[in-house]
């Protein structure tokens, strides 16, 4: 008796918990951007809730303030999570590497705001340490 052929869907097959969740995300220059807190997943046909009969596809990496929900339970509102489109992901390894600059992503707005409005106003705050 022969086994049926193992049919793999086209593309990269990942274990979300093992390869994506809680991984550091680096931009194209190797600068840390965020960590992956959750994933946005759709079915191959674009449906929001893929059933077990079709392959699930990661459409976005989600990052945001999820510490309180991890401690107390629940789920953060969708509006509090920042999305990084899967098309920006260049490589998945020990870290998740992006093919874009981190400054172009919404997920880094708090760091840019603090840099421009707080640190930049301190004496020597605009000095480039490099």
Secondary structure, DSSP 4 states (H G I P E B T S, - for coil): -PPPP--PPSS----HHHHTTT-EEE-TTS-EEEE--EEEEEETTS-SS--TTS-EEEEEEEEE--HHHHHH-S---GGGEEEEEGGGEEEESSSEEESS-GGGSGGGHHHHHHHHHTGGGSTTTT----
